[in-house]
């Protein structure tokens, strides 16, 4: 009777544990199915804001299905990190699907070189070298200074008289 009783009691414990495990699995499956149903039945509302591109410099096709507008600052380390590490991967992975627009947003209260750098980039842009100059600025090879902008312009073989005149304006 002792062994039989022990075996009988163990059987009840195991049976209850198996049943509760099966019930827990069924409950999880039911909850997952209900969640999937509710996700499929409710449309996500996406608010789309039209942000004009204006005449800001852009890369990629004008009719790309995705437009990314960066409000950037040449002295911002996070803007540099985005430009060096993230943007090239996106443009390589999704060619012809992304239009990238750079909009100057210099934080002059903390980045004293950001505004002059943006102006220098637009001066290079007047000679169709905006993106090459943009890349030089984010490379930080020479830093950000008036002399650095002149050296970048020389490296890009820009018309130095026109570049200097533009910087003075």
Long-range contacts (C-beta under 8 A, 24 or more apart in sequence): 53-99, 53-101, 56-101, 56-102, 56-103, 56-104, 57-101, 57-102, 57-125, 57-130, 57-131, 57-134, 58-99, 58-100, 58-101, 58-102, 59-91, 59-99, 59-100, 59-131, 60-91, 60-96, 60-98, 60-99, 60-100, 61-96, 61-99, 62-99, 64-96, 64-97, 64-98, 64-99, 65-97, 66-94, 66-97, 66-98, 66-99, 67-98, 67-99, 67-100, 67-101, 68-98, 68-99, 68-100, 68-101, 69-101, 69-103, 70-100, 70-101, 70-102, 70-103, 71-103, 71-105, 72-102, 72-103, 72-104, 72-105, 73-104, 73-105, 73-106, 73-107, 73-111, 73-114, 74-106, 74-111, 74-113, 74-114, 74-117, 74-118, 74-121, 74-137, 74-138, 74-144, 75-106, 75-107, 75-111, 75-112, 75-113, 75-114, 75-117, 75-144, 76-107, 76-111, 76-114, 79-138, 80-138, 80-140, 83-134, 83-138, 84-138, 102-134, 113-144, 113-145, 114-144, 116-144, 116-146, 116-149, 117-144, 117-149, 119-167, 120-149, 120-152, 120-153, 120-167, 122-166, 123-153, 123-163, 123-166, 123-167, 124-152, 124-153, 124-156, 124-158, 124-163, 126-162, 126-166, 127-158, 127-159, 127-162, 127-163, 129-156, 129-158, 132-156
